[in-house]
Amino acid sequence: MPPYFTGVMEIKIVNRSGYSLPAYETEASSGMDIRAKISSPITLKSLERALVPTGLFVEIPLGYEAQIRPRSGLAAKHGISLVNTPGTIDADYRGEIKVIMINLSNENYTIHDGDRIAQMVISKVEHIHWKVVDELEQTTRGEGGFGHTGK
């Protein structure tokens, strides 16, 4: 284990994909690639989306979530992204991980069994307690929203 990591979390996984487990591609990667587990190719036309199964089932520890994110290479080279990004897998979900993919390009894109389609990141989750107040503390930004700083 690299010295900058404080520990290794053990997560239970059922792998019905026929492929290797999700893994970090480099020592400092935060995401693990996950693959399509499909019986026949799926072709996404422009602006079409599909729910793509992975054959993976996980048991995320309480206080954590798995985030499913697009792969940058698919986005940059082919215009392929995820509809709900990041997708959240809650700690109490036990079903198959499925990825909602979308084709944002003008060309068809075909997904094949075993293709790397997304990446998974495990993140800590904090639950909050709302504190109702009459006013919020002032900041320099204030109510400045979208585009408030210019170009």
C-alpha positions in Angstrom: 0.0 0.0 0.0 1.4 3.4 -0.9 2.5 5.4 2.2 0.0 8.3 1.6 -3.0 6.0 2.1 -4.1 5.5 5.7 -5.6 2.1 5.3 -7.4 -0.3 3.1 -11.2 -0.7 3.3 -12.6 -4.1 2.7 -15.8 -4.2 0.7 -17.8 -7.4 -0.1 -18.5 -7.9 -3.8 -20.3 -10.5 -5.8 -18.8 -10.7 -9.3 -21.1 -12.3 -11.9 -19.5 -10.5 -14.8 -16.9 -13.0 -15.8 -14.3 -10.3 -15.8 -11.7 -9.2 -13.2 -12.8 -7.1 -10.2 -12.8 -3.3 -10.6 -9.2 -2.2 -9.9 -7.1 1.0 -9.7 -5.2 1.4 -12.9 -2.4 3.4 -11.3 -1.1 3.8 -7.8 -2.7 7.2 -7.3 -6.0 6.5 -9.1 -9.2 7.3 -7.2 -11.6 5.5 -9.5 -11.8 1.9 -10.6 -13.0 1.0 -14.1 -16.1 -1.1 -14.3 -17.1 -3.1 -17.4 -20.3 -3.9 -19.2 -21.8 -7.3 -18.7 -24.2 -7.7 -21.7 -25.4 -10.6 -23.8 -25.3 -8.6 -27.0 -23.8 -5.3 -28.1 -25.8 -2.1 -27.4 -25.7 0.6 -30.0 -26.4 4.1 -28.7 -27.6 6.6 -31.4 -27.1 10.3 -30.9 -28.8 11.5 -27.7 -29.9 7.9 -26.9 -29.4 6.4 -23.5 -29.3 2.9 -22.1 -29.1 1.1 -18.7 -26.0 -1.1 -19.0 -25.6 -3.9 -16.4 -22.2 -4.8 -15.0 -22.7 -8.1 -13.2 -21.4 -6.6 -10.0 -23.1 -6.4 -6.6 -21.5 -4.7 -3.7 -22.0 -4.2 0.1 -20.8 -0.7 0.8 -20.1 -0.1 4.5 -22.4 2.3 6.4 -21.0 5.8 6.2 -19.8 5.4 2.6 -21.2 5.4 -0.9 -20.0 4.3 -4.3 -20.1 7.0 -7.0 -20.3 6.0 -10.6 -18.7 8.5 -12.9 -18.0 8.8 -16.6 -14.7 7.7 -18.1 -12.8 10.8 -19.4 -11.6 8.9 -22.5 -15.0 7.9 -23.6 -16.3 11.4 -23.1 -13.4 13.1 -24.9 -13.1 10.7 -27.8 -16.7 9.6 -28.3 -19.0 11.9 -26.5 -20.2 9.1 -24.2 -21.2 10.1 -20.7 -23.5 9.2 -17.9 -27.0 10.7 -17.4 -26.9 10.9 -13.6 -23.3 11.7 -12.8 -22.1 10.9 -10.4 -24.5 8.0 -9.9 -24.8 7.1 -6.2 -24.8 3.5 -4.8 -26.1 3.8 -1.2 -24.7 1.6 1.5 -28.0 -0.3 1.8 -28.4 -1.1 -1.9 -27.8 -4.8 -2.8 -28.9 -5.0 -6.4 -26.7 -5.1 -9.5 -24.7 -2.0 -10.4 -26.1 -0.7 -13.6 -24.8 2.4 -15.5 -27.1 4.9 -17.3 -25.0 5.8 -20.4 -25.8 8.5 -23.0 -24.4 9.3 -26.4 -23.9 13.1 -26.7 -22.2 12.8 -30.0 -23.7 12.8 -33.5 -22.4 9.3 -34.3 -23.6 5.9 -33.2 -21.5 4.3 -30.5 -21.6 0.5 -29.8 -21.0 -0.9 -26.3 -19.6 -4.5 -26.2 -19.5 -7.1 -23.4 -16.5 -6.4 -21.3 -16.0 -2.7 -22.4 -14.9 -0.4 -19.7 -17.9 1.9 -19.4 -17.5 3.9 -16.2 -15.5 4.3 -13.1 -16.4 3.7 -9.4 -15.1 5.9 -6.5 -15.8 5.0 -2.9 -16.5 8.1 -0.8 -17.2 8.9 2.8 -20.7 10.2 3.5 -21.6 12.5 6.4 -25.2 12.8 7.6 -26.2 16.2 8.8 -28.6 17.7 11.3 -30.4 20.9 10.0 -30.0 23.9 12.3 -32.8 26.3 11.5 -31.8 30.0 11.8 -33.3 33.3 10.7 -30.2 34.5 8.9 -27.0 33.2 7.5 -23.5 34.7 8.1 -22.5 37.3 5.4 -19.7 36.6 2.9 -18.0 38.6 0.2 -19.8 36.6 -2.4 -23.2 37.0 -0.8 -25.9 35.9 -3.2 -23.7 36.0 -6.3 -24.6 32.9 -8.3 -24.1 31.6 -11.8 -21.6 33.7 -13.7 -21.3 36.4 -11.0 -17.5 36.6 -11.4 -17.6 37.2 -15.1 -15.8 35.3 -17.8 
